[in-house]
Amino acid sequence: MLEVLDLDTKKKILDNYNEKKKELILKHYAGESGLEIVRQLSDLTDQTIQDFAKISFPDLENVAIIVLGGYGRRELCFKSDIDISIVYTHEDISKLKVGIENFYYCLLDLKVDIGFSPRNIRTFLDLSKEDLTVATALLQGRFLYGNEEIFKTLTDRFKKLIKSRRRAYIEATLKARKIRYQNTGSSIYMMEPHVKEGEGGLRDFHEVYWIAKVLDDVNDYKYFVEKQIILEEEYIELMNAYDYLLKIRNQMHLLCNKKCDVLTFPLQEEVAKKLGYASPEADYEELRESVERMMRLYYLNAKSINNITNRILKNLIEQENPYEEYIPIDNVFIRTSKEIDILDPKKFERDPVNILKAFKYYKDYGLNFSSTLEYLLRKNERVLKNKVLTEEEKALIREIFSNISNLPRTLKKMQDFYVLDDIIPEFGYQRCHFQYDHYHKYTTDAHAIKALEELENLQRIDSPQKKHIYEIYKEIERKDLLIWAVFLHDIGKGHKTDHSELGAELSKNILERFGYPPADVETVSFLVRHHLDMAHISQRRNLHEPKVITEFVKLIKNKELLNMLTVLTYCDANAVGPGAWNDWKFALLMELYTKSTQLLTEGSIESIEKKAEEKRIKLLEILILELGKEKAVKHLNRLSDYYIVSTPIEDILKHVKLEDKLLSSNNKFSIHFEKNTGAGYSQVIIAIKDIDNPLLIITGILSYLGINILTAYSFERKDGVYLIDLQISTSSLEAVDEAKFSRFVEILENVLKDPSYFEKISVKRQKGFKASTVPPPIFVKVDNEMSEGYTIFDVSAEDRIGLLFDIIKVFASFDIYVHMVKASTQGLRARDAFYVRTKDKEKITDSNFLKNVQEKLLEVIKS
C-alpha cells in the first residue's frame, strides 16, 4: 500500500504542467483561437491529473476518476474550476483514504479552484435526482483514469434516470435560465456584461447542449444542422461567437489571476490592450475607440449565441409537446394558442412581403414564431436588404409603428432576424454600438428599444411620475410620430458629429422612405433634433427667468410638440439605466412643462418691469398682513426687480420672514431647514450678514461634511444681507437628516467666530477615492445669451464631493459673484451650470477675462 507520495515525481509533473501552461498563455497572446486554447489546456490538465493519480493510488481497479462540467466538455479556461469526482465501488471508503488524500493535495498545487467529490455510484445517482447542478455536471462527465467499467455503469444508469425525468430537468433548467438573466441584468447589452452567466453568455451555449443531451444524447452542435434546426452558416456563426467569448474570458482570467466573469470598465480597457485592440500607451481617444470596437464585437457575438441557442431551445421544447389545432390568419399564416406558423414554406418564400407580415402578426397576436417559421425567416433574413419597398411593404411598416402595444418586443424580434437592420440600415449601423461612459447602461440600439418600453409601460401607473406623464401622453394626437421620435432619438450616435443634428436628418430620410407626408417627417425630425433640450434647460437653466421660458416656447410653438417632447424626455432618461433619473429631475421637468404650458395658453409674457410691479403690489398686501406696513415696505425696497420676477411668491415670503428674523436680532445668521424625504433632498435657507462671499463658506462646509449640493441660489440685498437657498442631499441622493444638519450649523457658528477655522476644515476635507472609471467629457463653456443679467458657465466634469466648492473658489479668486448653481449628475458625470456676474452686478463680456476663468476652472476640475 502506497503511504507516502513520491515528491520528486510530483514536482516534475507540476513543473511540466506549469511550463506547458506558460506556453499556452504565449499561444493565446499570439492569436490562437479561444476554443483551441481551452481544449489544449484541458488535454494538458488530463495528462497532469492522470500522472497525479498514478503516484497517489496503489490500485485503481476499484476507482474511476471522472471530470465534470466545463472541464468535462474539454473547455477549461485558465482559471476555471476543475471539477473531479472519484467514483468507487468499495463499500468501505477508508481503504481509499490515503490515495484520495494524496491525490487531493496534488490537485491543490495546480493553483485553481478544485471541485472534489469522492462518491459511490448509488450516492451519485441519488444526488442527481434532486440536485440540478449534480445532474448537469454528470451530463458532461468524461472518463479520465482508472476502471472505465465503473464509469460506464454510472453513465448507463444515469442516462436511464435522466430520460425518465427529462421534463422535470428541462423545466428546472429553464427556470434557472430565467433567474440567471434576472441576476445579471436581463440584457445582452449591459455595459459591464457577465461573460459566463449573462444573457448571450457562455452559459446560454451550455444549457441548450444539456437539454439536447437529455433528449437525444447529442454529442456536439453539428447535430442541429443535421436535423435542420439551424443552417450550416448559423453553426459556423455560433462556434465563432463561442470562440470569441472564450478568448475574452481567458484574457480576463489572466488579468485578474483568478476566476472573474464580469467584464467591468477597467477590465475592458486592459483586455482591449492585451488583445491588440489598443496599444499599451493608448491615449484617451484611442482607448475609447478601441474599447468601443471590442465591445461591439462582444455584443454581436453574444447576440448570435443568444439568438441561435434560443431557436434551438424552442425547437427542442416543441418536440416534447403535442401539436395543437390551428386557426388560419391568411393564405400563408396560421396560428395556434401558442405560436404563429405557416402552411406552405414555398408560398412564404415566394413574396418578401411575408417577412413583414410575420412581424405584424407577431405584434398583433402576441404569439411566438414556430421553429419552422423561425428557420425560414433566418434563411431569408437578408431578402429585404437594399430592396426598394413596395407600397404594401411601406404600409405594413407604418402599421407596425402605429401604436406602442407590443412594439418593443416586436422590434427586438425584428432585430434578432436582421429585418430591422435591413429596412432601417441607419439603425443597423448602431447594432451593439457601445457607449464608452458610466451614464448609459445599454448599447445605443438597446437604449432605443428600452425607451420604447418606457413608453409602453406608461399605462401601468405604478408611480406618481408615471401618472403625470401618462396624462400628458393621452393628450397627444399623433402618438405614432412620438413613437418614431422615441425610437430614433439617438439614431445619429456612433458618428463623430452632433448626434442630435445628424439624427434629425437621418430621421427625415427614414420617414420619407416609408411614405410619411412632409408635415409628419418634419415633426419627427424636430423632436429628434431637440430631444435633449428639456433636460438641458430644466436641469441647467434658471426656470424663474422669463427669457428662459420665452425662448423655449418660441422654439416649441405648440402644445402638441411640448407634450411630445416632455414624454420623449422622460422615456429617454428612464431608459438610460438605474439611478439616471430621480424625483428632483422630474420636478424640474414638470416645472418647465407647466410654465411653458401657461405661456402657450396665455400667448405672451409680460416685461420684467411690468411683472415686477404687479408682484410688488401683491407682495405688499401679503407682507402687510404678515409683518405690518412699515416692515413690509422696508423689505420690498431691499429686493431687486430681477429677484421678485424670478422667484415664486411663496419662496419670497419664506425668504423675507427669515431675513426679518435676522434683522430683528443680534445674530449673524438665521436658518431654515426642511427635510423632503419623498423628493430625496433637504432644503436649507440661510439669511446671513457681515461676511464676505457666504456661498463659498457654506459650500465649503457642506463639502467638508460630504454633503451633495443639487441647487444653490445666492441673493445679495441692497443692505448687504445675503440670502442663500439650497437643495442638498446625501451622496446616494437621499434627504440630509437633522443630525447632519446640526453638525453643519455647529461648524458655521465656529467659522463665523473664527474665520481661520474655515481654512482648517478646507485643508482637512476628504476628497475620497478616485474611482478607476471611464472619464467623462470635461469642458467649460460660456453662455451670454440665455440670461438677461448673468453670464452662465456650463461645466462638465467627473463628479465628486467638493467639486462645487472648488469651482466657486475659482470664481471667488476672480472676484466673480455666483448667483445660482444648478447641479445635475449623469452617472459619474457632473453637469453644472453657474449663473455669475461681477461685484458691480454686471455680466462678464471681456473675452480674455472669460478665457482666463475657463482655463483656471479646467485646471481645477481635472485635478
FIBANU-541256 format. One line per field, with one value per residue (C-alpha): x, y, z. Coordinates in steps of 0.05 Angstrom, whole numbers, plus 5000, padded with zeros to 4 digits. Layout:
BEGIN
c1: X_...
c2: Y_...
c3: Z_...
END
This chain:
BEGIN
c1: 5000_5026_5031_5077_5078_5139_5151_5205_5159_5103_5148_5167_5094_5077_5137_5116_5045_5067_5116_5065_5012_5060_5068_4992_4989_5040_4998_4937_4974_5000_4927_4908_4833_4796_4768_4836_4866_4813_4818_4894_4891_4841_4886_4946_4905_4882_4954_4974_4917_4930_5002_4980_4933_4989_5031_4972_4935_4968_4909_4857_4816_4760_4763_4742_4767_4717_4718_4655_4626_4665_4727_4686_4670_4744_4731_4777_4794_4858_4828_4765_4745_4770_4712_4734_4697_4726_4674_4688_4659_4686_4632_4686_4717_4770_4810_4817_4831_4906_4902_4846_4883_4948_4910_4873_4936_4968_4908_4913_4982_4950_4931_4859_4793_4781_4713_4728_4678_4691_4624_4598_4550_4488_4504_4518_4451_4412_4441_4428_4354_4344_4404_4404_4478_4498_4454_4482_4554_4544_4513_4581_4620_4682_4723_4795_4831_4821_4768_4727_4673_4654_4643_4602_4558_4546_4531_4485_4444_4445_4420_4360_4347_4352_4309_4254_4259_4273_4211_4229_4302_4282_4234_4287_4339_4293_4275_4349_4360_4306_4335_4405_4382_4349_4411_4457_4416_4365_4400_4456_4473_4495_4555_4591_4567_4573_4611_4591_4522_4494_4444_4484_4540_4574_4520_4468_4511_4518_4444_4420_4472_4450_4377_4393_4436_4378_4330_4375_4445_4474_4550_4561_4526_4534_4473_4428_4450_4437_4367_4354_4342_4396_4432_4504_4524_4489_4531_4594_4569_4553_4620_4658_4618_4632_4706_4707_4675_4724_4782_4755_4744_4814_4843_4801_4827_4899_4890_4855_4897_4833_4765_4728_4669_4642_4674_4679_4700_4772_4778_4751_4809_4861_4831_4830_4903_4924_4885_4914_4853_4893_4967_4993_5006_4939_4913_4841_4813_4849_4829_4757_4752_4787_4742_4680_4704_4720_4654_4614_4644_4628_4555_4549_4576_4535_4473_4490_4496_4431_4391_4414_4411_4342_4319_4349_4318_4250_4254_4276_4220_4168_4190_4165_4096_4039_4017_3952_3896_3907_3867_3882_3906_3911_3930_4002_3999_3964_3964_3953_3943_4019_4051_4048_4064_4058_4020_4069_4143_4147_4089_4122_4188_4154_4138_4184_4123_4110_4172_4140_4072_4103_4124_4058_4023_4075_4057_3981_3973_4030_4049_4118_4141_4143_4210_4193_4177_4240_4281_4251_4259_4333_4341_4310_4332_4372_4319_4296_4367_4375_4305_4261_4199_4130_4071_4045_4111_4113_4042_4060_4118_4075_4023_4075_4096_4025_4016_4061_4027_4077_4122_4187_4182_4168_4227_4273_4249_4258_4329_4343_4329_4365_4300_4304_4375_4352_4293_4329_4403_4417_4394_4433_4495_4482_4475_4514_4544_4580_4575_4640_4613_4584_4518_4488_4479_4459_4485_4454_4406_4384_4373_4326_4283_4287_4259_4200_4189_4185_4132_4093_4096_4066_3996_4020_4011_4054_4085_4064_4114_4082_4013_4035_4069_4012_3962_4006_4014_3939_3932_3979_3941_3996_4023_4054_4100_4121_4136_4182_4216_4228_4256_4301_4322_4395_4398_4456_4501_4564_4587_4637_4587_4529_4483_4420_4432_4452_4395_4345_4369_4371_4301_4276_4306_4276_4205_4206_4228_4166_4118_4101_4077_4125_4090_4098_4171_4185_4152_4195_4257_4244_4234_4299_4338_4313_4306_4358_4331_4282_4332_4385_4341_4305_4369_4418_4379_4342_4268_4247_4278_4225_4273_4288_4215_4202_4258_4238_4166_4187_4223_4166_4109_4051_4023_4026_4101_4111_4072_4112_4179_4162_4143_4204_4250_4220_4226_4297_4322_4289_4318_4390_4395_4384_4399_4399_4331_4304_4247_4287_4300_4227_4204_4248_4220_4149_4165_4189_4128_4079_4109_4114_4041_4019_4057_4030_3959_3966_4003_4051_4096_4100_4162_4205_4186_4111_4112_4155_4107_4047_4083_4105_4033_4012_4071_4059_3988_4011_4072_4029_3985_4047_4094_4058_4062_4128_4167_4132_4153_4224_4234_4205_4254_4311_4291_4312_4263_4301_4294_4219_4205_4248_4226_4158_4117_4115_4192_4198_4153_4195_4259_4233_4208_4276_4312_4265_4282_4357_4349_4308_4363_4437_4453_4497_4451_4382_4368_4310_4316_4264_4273_4238_4245_4199_4238_4305_4333_4331_4322_4366_4354_4404_4399_4469_4504_4573_4611_4646_4625_4579_4564_4638_4637_4572_4591_4659_4627_4578_4637_4675_4614_4608_4540_4517_4490_4434_4418_4443_4415_4451_4418_4452_4404_4413_4431_4487_4448_4456_4401_4426_4374_4400_4374_4422_4425_4469_4517_4465_4412_4372_4348_4400_4377_4372_4435_4478_4446_4460_4534_4532_4503_4556_4613_4582_4579_4653_4673_4636_4670_4739_4749_4814_4773_4747_4818_4829_4769_4785_4853_4823_4769_4770_4767_4754_4779_4784_4748_4781_4728_4717_4730_4670_4678_4710_4696_4676_4630_4604_4533_4520_4453_4403_4403_4389_4431_4481_4537_4527_4585_4567_4615_4622_4669_4678_4632_4659_4641_4672_4672_4621_4662_4726_4692_4661_4731_4757_4702_4718_4791_4770_4723_4662_4596_4557_4482_4456_4483_4442_4478_4459_4491_4493_4523_4593_4590_4573_4536_4532_4510_4535_4499_4552_4566_4617_4615_4585_4528_4545_4550_4621_4636_4712_4733_4805_4779_4729_4784_4828_4769_4755_4828_4831_4765_4791_4854_4814_4762_4816_4855
c2: 5000_5068_5112_5170_5209_5210_5284_5287_5256_5302_5363_5340_5332_5400_5434_5404_5428_5499_5502_5477_5525_5583_5560_5561_5632_5652_5618_5657_5723_5700_5696_5623_5613_5611_5541_5513_5542_5513_5445_5444_5466_5411_5359_5384_5381_5310_5286_5321_5291_5222_5228_5251_5191_5143_5167_5174_5107_5039_5006_5038_4974_4998_5072_5113_5185_5226_5300_5342_5409_5453_5412_5350_5385_5399_5473_5494_5568_5590_5599_5557_5507_5436_5391_5319_5261_5196_5142_5080_5010_4997_4999_5019_5084_5082_5034_5091_5146_5152_5151_5203_5249_5244_5257_5317_5351_5342_5376_5436_5451_5468_5536_5536_5523_5448_5415_5348_5294_5220_5184_5114_5102_5100_5167_5199_5177_5196_5267_5275_5260_5324_5369_5404_5422_5349_5324_5377_5363_5289_5302_5328_5275_5246_5186_5204_5147_5083_5030_5052_4999_5037_5100_5062_5032_5101_5135_5079_5083_5159_5162_5119_5162_5229_5205_5186_5255_5296_5341_5360_5371_5417_5457_5466_5487_5538_5566_5571_5607_5659_5671_5676_5731_5770_5765_5790_5848_5817_5845_5824_5898_5913_5959_5912_5844_5777_5736_5669_5677_5738_5735_5716_5689_5622_5591_5601_5557_5504_5499_5482_5427_5399_5396_5365_5313_5295_5288_5254_5243_5296_5297_5366_5424_5395_5352_5413_5425_5352_5358_5423_5462_5513_5529_5509_5582_5591_5534_5569_5636_5603_5568_5632_5671_5619_5620_5697_5695_5642_5684_5744_5702_5672_5743_5764_5705_5723_5796_5780_5719_5686_5666_5730_5735_5806_5849_5914_5981_5977_5905_5926_5974_5923_5867_5915_5929_5856_5830_5883_5929_5986_5999_5995_6071_6089_6159_6171_6177_6115_6075_6098_6077_6011_5992_6011_5967_5908_5913_5919_5853_5824_5844_5819_5751_5748_5764_5708_5658_5681_5682_5616_5578_5605_5579_5511_5510_5527_5470_5421_5440_5436_5364_5349_5380_5354_5397_5437_5452_5516_5577_5608_5681_5688_5643_5636_5642_5602_5607_5562_5584_5588_5607_5633_5582_5575_5528_5524_5543_5553_5602_5641_5647_5669_5740_5783_5819_5756_5772_5838_5804_5754_5810_5847_5784_5774_5843_5836_5767_5768_5697_5668_5641_5566_5534_5525_5599_5619_5574_5606_5676_5663_5631_5692_5746_5789_5789_5859_5887_5944_5928_5984_5975_5966_6008_5947_5938_6011_6007_5947_5983_6044_5997_5963_6031_6058_6041_6023_5959_5901_5944_5939_5863_5862_5906_5862_5803_5841_5858_5785_5767_5828_5853_5918_5928_5916_5964_6016_6008_6071_6032_5971_6015_6023_5949_5936_6007_6011_6078_6089_6124_6110_6144_6096_6024_5996_5999_6051_6003_5971_6040_6060_5998_6007_6078_6049_6000_6060_6089_6024_6019_6088_6059_6016_6073_6049_6116_6190_6206_6157_6185_6255_6233_6187_6244_6285_6225_6216_6288_6273_6264_6234_6181_6145_6204_6205_6130_6144_6201_6158_6102_6148_6200_6173_6149_6198_6167_6129_6184_6239_6295_6325_6265_6308_6346_6285_6246_6298_6290_6214_6213_6253_6202_6143_6171_6194_6123_6095_6143_6193_6262_6322_6351_6285_6279_6350_6335_6273_6308_6367_6322_6284_6349_6377_6314_6338_6409_6399_6360_6413_6473_6444_6418_6474_6538_6585_6568_6630_6675_6695_6695_6621_6602_6652_6627_6554_6567_6605_6542_6494_6534_6489_6446_6381_6387_6406_6344_6300_6328_6321_6248_6235_6267_6223_6159_6175_6189_6129_6083_6102_6055_6053_6118_6164_6194_6217_6257_6322_6318_6300_6361_6406_6376_6387_6459_6473_6438_6476_6544_6531_6508_6572_6615_6577_6585_6659_6674_6727_6742_6808_6851_6844_6914_6904_6836_6862_6919_6872_6824_6881_6903_6832_6821_6886_6864_6797_6825_6878_6822_6782_6837_6903_6961_6991_6926_6905_6969_6964_6893_6906_6963_6915_6869_6876_6871_6811_6774_6790_6767_6704_6678_6648_6688_6632_6630_6705_6703_6648_6688_6754_6724_6692_6758_6796_6747_6761_6837_6836_6800_6807_6741_6736_6687_6657_6589_6547_6471_6426_6351_6328_6252_6237_6282_6258_6325_6374_6449_6497_6572_6618_6693_6718_6785_6814_6761_6761_6710_6668_6619_6599_6588_6548_6503_6492_6467_6423_6395_6381_6342_6301_6332_6336_6403_6398_6472_6536_6606_6666_6736_6799_6850_6925_6928_6876_6817_6752_6701_6631_6578_6507_6438_6386_6310_6253_6223_6170_6224_6218_6275_6300_6285_6332_6305_6320_6389_6405_6390_6439_6494_6480_6487_6551_6582_6564_6595_6660_6665_6648_6655_6615_6554_6552_6545_6486_6447_6463_6431_6371_6360_6288_6282_6207_6155_6168_6111_6072_6091_6117_6192_6234_6292_6351_6422_6492_6532_6603_6626_6700_6695_6656_6704_6779_6794_6737_6702_6626_6577_6506_6455_6381_6342_6277_6282_6284_6313_6383_6397_6453_6486_6481_6515_6571_6582_6595_6646_6680_6685_6726_6769_6737_6732_6666_6678_6609_6538_6482_6416_6354_6286_6237_6173_6194_6258_6326_6375_6440_6510_6572_6639_6692_6766_6817_6850_6910_6864_6864_6808_6788_6806_6812_6753_6750_6752_6696_6655_6661_6639_6579_6557_6560_6522_6468_6462_6452_6403_6359_6353
c3: 5000_4980_5042_5021_4956_4913_4920_4866_4815_4837_4828_4757_4739_4767_4734_4667_4677_4694_4637_4586_4614_4603_4531_4523_4550_4498_4444_4469_4461_4393_4369_4379_4380_4446_4432_4415_4478_4525_4492_4496_4568_4582_4550_4589_4653_4635_4629_4693_4734_4705_4728_4796_4801_4784_4843_4890_4884_4890_4856_4811_4799_4845_4825_4765_4761_4721_4704_4703_4679_4632_4642_4624_4558_4546_4554_4610_4616_4651_4720_4713_4767_4758_4777_4792_4822_4846_4835_4876_4887_4957_5009_5059_5034_5089_5045_4995_5045_5036_4960_4959_5006_4967_4902_4931_4957_4888_4856_4903_4875_4808_4839_4813_4849_4856_4859_4890_4909_4924_4914_4902_4844_4887_4921_4854_4825_4888_4886_4811_4822_4862_4851_4783_4789_4801_4744_4696_4717_4704_4636_4615_4653_4619_4640_4655_4690_4729_4718_4658_4672_4735_4693_4641_4696_4725_4659_4634_4697_4696_4624_4642_4703_4667_4608_4656_4689_4627_4633_4705_4684_4626_4669_4724_4672_4640_4709_4726_4660_4676_4746_4717_4669_4725_4769_4714_4686_4638_4576_4530_4524_4595_4594_4642_4618_4655_4603_4633_4665_4628_4571_4509_4553_4553_4596_4541_4497_4550_4571_4502_4497_4564_4544_4477_4512_4557_4498_4447_4476_4429_4423_4391_4358_4289_4307_4300_4228_4210_4240_4200_4264_4244_4180_4167_4167_4234_4263_4239_4267_4334_4341_4322_4374_4427_4409_4416_4486_4508_4485_4523_4586_4583_4579_4639_4679_4662_4681_4747_4762_4786_4760_4742_4694_4696_4642_4683_4653_4679_4653_4585_4577_4598_4555_4495_4505_4516_4456_4410_4401_4432_4442_4514_4512_4481_4497_4517_4446_4420_4481_4476_4403_4416_4474_4434_4376_4420_4459_4395_4373_4442_4436_4365_4385_4449_4408_4360_4417_4448_4384_4356_4422_4435_4368_4382_4451_4424_4374_4427_4474_4418_4407_4477_4465_4420_4362_4371_4322_4283_4260_4192_4192_4116_4058_4084_4160_4214_4290_4350_4422_4430_4364_4292_4238_4162_4117_4059_4062_3986_3988_4045_4007_3942_3966_4011_4040_4081_4123_4146_4154_4201_4248_4242_4265_4319_4345_4336_4368_4419_4399_4386_4319_4307_4296_4222_4214_4251_4206_4143_4170_4184_4116_4081_4130_4081_4026_4046_4047_3996_3969_3942_3984_3953_3977_4013_4050_4069_4095_4137_4169_4184_4215_4259_4285_4291_4365_4423_4444_4440_4395_4435_4437_4362_4346_4387_4346_4281_4303_4321_4248_4220_4189_4227_4202_4130_4129_4172_4157_4198_4259_4235_4238_4313_4327_4390_4390_4456_4493_4530_4591_4661_4646_4595_4618_4550_4479_4433_4398_4463_4494_4437_4447_4523_4514_4476_4533_4579_4533_4531_4607_4620_4625_4683_4731_4789_4809_4814_4759_4710_4727_4707_4643_4623_4629_4582_4535_4530_4502_4444_4378_4335_4381_4321_4309_4382_4376_4317_4355_4416_4373_4331_4382_4384_4312_4299_4351_4332_4284_4301_4298_4337_4343_4351_4286_4246_4277_4253_4181_4185_4214_4154_4106_4144_4148_4075_4055_4090_4056_4111_4088_4095_4157_4195_4173_4200_4266_4280_4255_4302_4362_4348_4338_4404_4446_4497_4504_4561_4603_4589_4604_4665_4698_4679_4669_4716_4705_4743_4690_4639_4580_4590_4583_4527_4484_4495_4477_4414_4394_4412_4381_4402_4458_4417_4407_4480_4502_4455_4476_4550_4543_4499_4552_4607_4566_4544_4614_4645_4591_4608_4668_4743_4780_4719_4736_4803_4834_4832_4757_4747_4788_4745_4681_4706_4725_4655_4625_4669_4656_4581_4580_4615_4566_4506_4534_4550_4486_4513_4571_4608_4613_4676_4698_4689_4721_4779_4792_4793_4841_4885_4894_4910_4957_4994_5010_5037_5075_5109_5136_5158_5183_5186_5136_5159_5155_5090_5054_5083_5059_4990_4979_4994_4936_4863_4805_4779_4845_4850_4779_4781_4849_4866_4916_4967_4966_4973_5034_5065_5050_5076_5142_5153_5137_5183_5239_5226_5224_5288_5326_5342_5307_5246_5211_5212_5183_5159_5149_5117_5102_5039_5042_4983_4935_4960_4985_5043_5036_5073_5072_5106_5116_5135_5145_5158_5118_5051_4999_5044_4987_4986_5062_5061_5002_5035_5099_5061_5021_5086_5112_5048_5030_4958_4931_4880_4871_4904_4898_4927_4931_4956_4984_4979_5053_5047_5074_5034_5025_5007_4986_4975_4960_4989_4993_5014_4963_4949_4935_4999_5043_5093_5164_5224_5258_5198_5191_5265_5251_5193_5238_5291_5241_5211_5280_5292_5225_5240_5308_5280_5203_5207_5226_5155_5128_5176_5152_5079_5087_5124_5073_5049_4974_4977_4928_4854_4821_4765_4715_4645_4649_4626_4576_4613_4589_4609_4563_4569_4551_4550_4512_4555_4615_4615_4676_4684_4648_4650_4657_4637_4668_4653_4698_4736_4796_4867_4934_4939_4864_4872_4927_4886_4827_4869_4900_4829_4816_4882_4863_4802_4844_4809_4847_4839_4840_4824_4815_4782_4793_4753_4756_4697_4725_4747_4708_4737_4691_4729_4708_4745_4738_4754_4748_4772_4841_4804_4784_4710_4660_4641_4569_4567_4524_4551_4622_4607_4575_4638_4682_4636_4638_4714_4720_4674_4715_4779_4753_4721_4786
END
